[in-house]
Amino acid sequence: MPKFESKEYDVVVCGAGPAGLMAACTYGRLTGGAGRVLLLDKKEPWKEPIFCAEAVSTGRLNALWPISKEWVRGGISGIYFTSPKGYRAEFYSKDCGSMLDRSRFHHALADGCVEAGVECHFDALVTNLSRDGDSWLVQSMTGGELSTVRAKAVIDATGPGCRLTRNVDCLKGIESGDTDLEPAIFAVTEGIKHSREHIELFFGSEFPNGYGWIFPRDGVEVNVGFVLGKDHDTPIPLRQKLLEFINRRYPGAKVKAVYGGMIACGQSKRPLAMHGVFKAGDAASCVNPISRSGIVESILCGKIVAESVVEWLACGTDAERSRVEASVLDRWMKAQGRAHLQIANAKPTFGKISDAQFDRAAEKLSRIPQGKASLWRIFFTVLSACPSLIWKMRSFLR
């Protein structure tokens, strides 16, 4: 049974992914370690598997958490966009991204939490959240025994699906629900020839409303997988579909492990805070709707939420607290959410691009010299290959 240092806390953070770790650490730093903050998760945040391709924008991450070579597998200088027939277009930008070792990265974030005065328990599964007067009761289990602590505020960073808040009546307004989830699967694989400095993305009807990928890891292993649109039902199990893709394209490759699950897939417009509960990261559906990237987004969201919680706890009236809660979504929208909503407008259109149109665009782009194909040039070349879609993209292009 966890030996909590107190029965009452200013903040309890539930979930020790990037959003929860950043939120707890930021709160601890902003309060100089004086704020009583408890971070709970069922396992150490550096334990595998971590369901992610591990690629991030170097500049965006470094602005939020200084990058250390100790938890970077390598640098990324380009992306290959591969069409169904195998035409490959290249976007090249030296040192534009980094491949993280997520286990080590999470360990560094957790160390930051401890340094900031956060009380961390990575053996406590949060099982229930209930309202009690002006505070919250957070119940967790470890070793078959239950413990309950009281919190003025709660940060829900438990990931997609809103399991923590789903059955809390007064929090229905911030519940995202299963409609914001998409199926994804990947395999850690050896024996696939690849560029260690490039991500490769696959498009076409094989991945309806989604895409496939190869992400380099350590020069030997790669992460190969795909995500499908939330409304698509594949006639075969995802694991079988992935293994068939690997065997067809990379005969002789050795699959070491397969991981799968549901991931957040879009930008929610729902409030991010209500009645002293604040949502962060995937739990708040703060995810790029097309790339489904969420690491840097989660860290940014965790920072915004922690800053908001500090303000909320300093409020003297319910009206002031309500204003802070309402402002959290506005802060996120200003920082990243509005861009995500624009991307979400384009997402259905990309699902209508045919294999022939992808092939035509990629074949044209493949003739462009390295470094000359910007992301916007690639985007508009794909659109020019299917001009009937340009009109449908008008809301995104405005």
N, C-alpha and C positions, 0 to 999 in steps of 0.2 A: 504493500500500500504506500502511495507517495506520501512523504512527510512534508506537507506544505508548510511554509514558514508562517503562514497566516490563514485565518478563515475568511478574511475580507481583503479585497484588492480594489484598486482604482480601476484597473483594466485587466481583463483576461483575454488573451489572444488564443483562438482555437485554430490550430493548423500551423505547421512549421515548414511550409513551402516558401518560395521567394516572397510572396506577399506577406505572410505571417511573420517571417523572420525580419523583413524590412520594417514592418509596422512596429513590432516589439522593440527593435533596436532604435528606431527613430524616436519612439516615445521615451525610451530610457535616456537617450541622449538629450532630448529637449527638456526633460525634467531633472537633468543632472544626477540621475540615479535615485532621486528622492521619491519619484512616483512608484507606487507599488504595482508592478506589472508581472503577470504570470503568463507564461507561454506553455501551451500543452499540445502534445501530439502523441500518437500511439507508437511511433518509432523514431529513432534518431533520423534527422533530416538528411544525413549523408548516406543512409542505407539504400542499396539498389533493390529493385529496379526503380528508376525514375523515368516516368513516361514522357519523354521529350527527346527532340532531335538535337538539342544542346547548342544551336547556333544563335548568336546575338549580334546586334550592331555594336561594334567596338565603341564608337563615339557616344551612343546613347547610354550604354551601360556604364562607361567610365565616368560620365557626368553624375551618375547616381551612386556608384560604388566603385572606387578606384580599382582598376583591373590589376591582378597580380599574375605573374607568369606561373606561379605555383598551382593555379587552378585553371589554366588555359591549355587545352590540348594542342592548339595551333591556330594560325591565322587563316582567314578566308579572303581571297582576292577576286572571287568571281562566282557567277552562277551560270550553269548550263541549263537552258530551257530545251527539252528534248520532245519532239513531236512523235505521234504514233508510228510513223515510218522511220524514225531515227534521225531526222534532221536535227541538228544541234545549233542553237543560237547561244552566243556567249555575251553575258554582261560582265565587264571587267572593271574593277576599281580596287587598286592595291590597298590591302589592309583594311577593307571595309567591314569585315566581321571577324568574330572569334568563335572557335569551337570550345565550349566549356567542358571541363570535367565537373559534372553537376555535383557529384558526391563531395569533392574538395571545395567547390564553390559554396555549397550549403554549409559545410563545416566552417568556412571562414565567416559566413553570415551568423552562424550560431555563436562562434567565438566573439563576434562583435556584440551580440546580445548580452552575453555574460559580462563583457567589459563595460557595457552600459547599465549594468545593475539589474538586468532582467532575470527573474527566477524561472528557470527552464526545467520542464519535466517531459522527457521524451519516452515515457512508458505509460502514458495516461491517455486512453481513448475517451474523447468527449462523447457522452451518450445522450445527454438531455440538457435542454435550456428552458428555464421557466421563469416567469415574472413573479416577484415577491415584493409588493409595495413599490418603492422607487428604485429597486435594484434587481439584479438578476442572480438566479441560482444556477451555477454551472456544475453539472454532475459528470464525473469521469470515472473510468474503471481501469484498474490494473490488477493483475493477478487474481481476477475473479472477485475483487472487492470494490465497493463504490465509495467515492469521496465526493463531497459537495463543498464548494466555496461560493462566497457572495462577491459580486462585482458591481461597481457603479456603471461600467460600460463594458461591452463585449465586442471584440473584433472577430468576425467570422471569416476565416481564411481557409476553410476546409475543402476548397476545390469545387468543381462543377457539381450541379445537382441539388444544391440547397438542402442537403439532408438535415443540417442542424436546425434550420428555421422552418422546415416544411410543416411541422405540426404545431407551430406557435401562432395562435389566432391573430394576435395583435401585430404580427410581422408579415401578414399576407402581402402587403404592398411592396415588399422588397424581395419576394420570392421569385426566382427566375424560372424554375421548373425544368422538366426534362426536355422541353422543346428546344432548349439552347444547347443540346448535346449532339455530337456527331461521333460515329464509330471510327476509330483509328487503330492501326496495328503496325508493329515494326519488328524487325529481327536484327540482332547483332550477328554479323556475318563476316566470314573471312573468304579470301579467294576471288574477290571482285576487283578487277583492274579499275583504278580510279585516280583522280587528281586529288592530292591531299589539300590543295588550296581552293578547291571548287566544291560547291554544292551542285547536285544535279536534280532537276525537277522534271517530272514526266506528266504530260497532259493528254487528254483525249477521252474517248468514251469508255476506256478501260477503268477510268476513275471518275465516274459520273459525279459532277458537282464538287469534285475534289481534285486531288493530284497525288502522284507518287513521288518518292524522293530517294536519293542516296546522300547521306551526310558522312564525311570522313570522321574518323575518331583518332586513331593513333598511327596511321600509316599502314596498318595491317587490317584492322577491323573497320567495318562501315556499319552505319545504321541505315537499313533499307526498309521502306514501309510506305504506307499510303493512308490518306483520310478520304472518306466519302461523304457526300452531302447527307444531311440529317433525314431527308425524305426518301432516300434510296434504299431499297431492299435488294441485297445481292442474292442470287439463287444458290450460291455455295457459301460455306462458312468463310469468314475473313481469313482465318489461318490458312485454309486450303488455297484461297485466292492468292495470298501473299507467296506461299511456297511455289505455286505454279508460275507466278511472275518471275521469281528468282531462278527457278529451274529453266525456264524458257529463255531468259535473257542472259543468264550467267551459269551455264552448265558447269558443274564441278565445284560451285561455291559451297562452302561449309556453313550451315546455319547453326550457331551456337546456342541461341536462346530466342524465344518469341514472346513478345509482350503486347497486350492489347487492352483497350478500354474505351470508355466514352470521354470525349474531350469537349471543353467549351468551344463554341464556334462563332460567336458574334458579339456585338455591342448592345448591351441592354440599355433601355431608356428608363428603367425602373429606378426609384430612389435607392441610394446607396446607404442610407442611414435612417433609422426610425426607432424611437423609444429607447435610445441608448445602445442599440446594436448597429454596428458598422460592418459593411461587407467589403472585401478587398480581393483583388486578383480574379481567378477563375470563378470564385463564388459570386462575384459581381458581374460575370460575363464581360470583363474588360479585356477582350481578345481581338486581335486583327481578324476580321471576318473572312478574308481570302487566304492569307498566309497561315492563319491560325496561330501566329506567334504570340507568346504570352509571358516569356520570362521577364524581359525589360518592362513590359506593360504591368506585370504584377508588382515588380519592385517600385515602379512609379506610383501605382495605385496604393501600395502599402504605405509609402511615404506621405501621400496626400491624406490618407485616412488617419494616420497617427497624428499629423499636424492638426487635423480637425478634432480629434478626440481631446487633445490638450486644450483647445479652445472650449470645447463642449464642457469639460470638467470645471472650467473656470467660470462658467455661466452661473448667474444667480437666480434665474427664473426659468420656468418651463418654456415661455415664449422665446427667450434667448436661445435655449437649447434647441428648440424646433427650428429656429433660423439657421443655426449651425448645421443641423442635420440636412436641411434642404439645400445648403450650399455645397455639400460634398459632391453631389452629382455635377453641379455647375463647375466646380473646380476640375473635376476629371474631364468633363466635356471640353473645357478650355485647353487643358493640357494634351489630351489625346482623343477623347471620345468623339468630337465632331469629325475628325479625320476618319475614324472608324465607321461612323454612320455614312459618310460619303462612299467609302469602300463597300459597305453593305449594299448600297444602291446598285453598285456595279456587279455584285456577286451573281444575281440570277442571270444576267446577260452572258457572263463568261460560261455558264453552264450550257448555253445554247450554241456555243461555237463547235462546229463539226470537226471531225478528224481531218478532213480534206483542207479545211481552212487553217487549222493548226499547222499542217504539213506545208501549206503554201507560204504561210508567214515565216515559219522556221527556216525553210529552204532559202527564202530571200535574205533573212537575217544572217544565215550562216556564211554568206559571202562578204559580210562587213568585216573589215580588219579589227583585230583585237583592240579594245579600248575605245572604239568608236560607237558602240551600241549602248546608249543610255537606257535606263529603265523606261523612260517616257517614249523613246524611239521604238523600243520593243513593244510597248503597249499599243502605240498607234499603228505599228506595222501589223499587229494581230488584228486590230479593228479594220484596217484597210483591206485585209484579206476577206472580211465579211462585212461589207458596207451596209448591209441591211440592218446591222445591229447598232450602227452609230446613232440613229435616231432614238433607239431605246436607251442609249447611254446619256442622253441629254441632261438628265437630272444630276448625274455624276460629274459631267464635264463643266457644268456651270460654276 
